[in-house]
Amino acid sequence: MTPPEPTTAPAPLDLLRDGTLTGDWVLDPSRSTVSLKSSSLLGLARVNGVFRRVTGQGTISPTGEVSGVLTVAAASIDTKNTRRDTHLRSADFFDSDNFPDITLTAEAIRPSGQGVTVTGPLSVRDRSRPMAFDATAAVHGSGEVSLDAEVRINRADFGLTWNRMGLVSMHNILTVHAVFTRS
């Protein structure tokens, strides 16, 4: 018996161009994650955390232009260490009492290599910096789109400079898995 021919879904960029994805989209927080990785103790120990509250929305225009926003509740950081989480929420880091949200605004998503490039500002505390990073986008059926990326950040760019005796890396990685459904 001959196996069936594999079926291929249209590429996300083709669906953008033909208007199939036009409309408003909302982040599914139950299936989306934003996590944080950092090194401490001279790079010998890794710190991993996840933000437990993430929201977002996006819009795809009839001409295929994409924009949106991903909002992370800074106080929702969970590294599985209560003392460290309390410190991360403090004024030494996120200052979540005064700056409750970390926001990534996608002003544009453009084709790039095998994926897309996302451009727009990242806002942490009272600072906003332009970002550009590569991501992969996938369409799952007619009502779901996902975006996956690893975003490298120097936390000093956002005023997060606390560093006991220089033992904590200033370089962090935000890993984003965002699942959007039609609103």
N, C-alpha and C positions, 0 to 999 in steps of 0.2 A: 504494500500500500504506500502510495506517495504522500509525504506530509503536505499539508496545505501551504500555499504560498503565504509568506509573511505579509501582513498588512502594515502599512505605514500611515501614520497620521500626518496631516499637513504640518509643516514647520510653523512655529509660532510667528515668525516674521511674515510668512505668507498669509496667515490669518489676520495679522495686523493690517496688511496692505489691502486685503479684500473686504475689510469691514466686519468680519465675523465676530471679532472681540469688542466691537464698539459698545461703550456703555460705562456704567458705574460698577465698581467692584468693592467688596468689603473683605477685610482680613478675617479669616477664621481663627480666632485665638486658641481654640482647642487643638488645632493641628499645626500651629505655627510656633517657632521657637527663636529666641534671640539669646545667644550665650556669649560669655566672656571668658577669654583665656589670657593669663598673664604668668610671668615667671617671677619668682622671688628667690631670696637667698642665693644671689649671684647666678641665677638661672638653674639652680639645682632642683628647686621645688616648683611645681606648677600649681597655679590657682585656677580652678575652673568654677564658673558660676553660671546661673541661668536667671533671666528676668522672668518672673512669674506672671506679670501683667503686660500684655502687648496688644495694641489696637492699631488699626490702619484702614486706609481706603485708597482707591485708585480710580483713575478715569482714563479711558481710551477713546480718543476722538475718532470720527469717521475717516480721518486721513491717516490714522495709525500713530498719532502722537500719544505718548504715555506720560502721565504724571501721577503723583500720589504722595502719601505721607505714612510713615511708620512711627508710632509713638510707644515708647517704653516707659513704664513707671519706674523711676530710679530706685524708689524704696522697695521694689519687689525683688531686688537682687538676692539670690540664694546660693551661697557657696558651701552650704552644709556645715557652717561654723558661725554660730550666733554672734560671738565676739567680733569676728572679722566682718560679718554683715553689718553690724551696728557701726563699726568704724567706716565701712564703705559708704554708709548712708550719711555720715557726719560731714561737717564743713571741710574736713581734710580731703574728702573726695567728692561725692556727688552732691552733698548739701541738699538732700532730698526734701527737707522741710521748706527751703526757700526756692528750690528749683525741682519740682516734682517730676518733670518729664525730660526724657532724652528723645530728641526728634530727628529723624532722617527724612528729609524732603527730597523726593525724586522729581527733579524738574524736567528731566528727559531720560529716556531709555532708548539707546540706539544699537543697531546691529554691530557686532564686533567679533571677528574671528568665528569661533564656534558658539558664541553666546551673545551677550549684550553688555554694554557699558552703561552704568547708572551714574548720572551726574546730579549734584545738588548739595545743599548744605547739611551738615550734621551739627546739631546744637546740643551742647552739654553745659549745664549750669548757665552762665551768662555769656558763653562764647559760642560763636557759630563759625564753622570753617567749611570752605568748599571741598567737596569730595568727588572723586571719580574712581570707580572700581568695577571690575569685571564680575559678571554673574551668569548663571545659567537660568533660562526661562523654559518652562514646559507648559503645554496645554493638555489638560486631562478632560476629555469630553468637551461638551459645549459650555459647561458652567463652572470650570475650575482652572485657575492658572497658578503656577508656583514659580517662585524666584528663590534661588539659592546663591549665597555669596559668603566669602570670607573677606572682611574689611579690616585692613591693618591700620592701627591708630597709634599715634604718639600722644599719650594722655597729657603731656605737658602743653600741647597745643590748646588744650581746654582748661588750663589752669590747675590741673590735678597733679601737683608737683610734690606732694608729701612723699618722702622717701627716707625711711629710717636708715641712716648711715650708708645710703647709696646701695642698699641691698635689693631693692625692688626695681624691676625693669620698667622703663617708661613706655615700652612697646607692648601693645595689647592687640588681640584679635577678637573682633566681633563676628560671630558666625550667625548668619540669618537664614532661616528656612521660613518663608512666608507663603501661605496658601490663601489665595483670594477666590471668592465666589461672587457670582452676580448678585447685585443688591436689588 
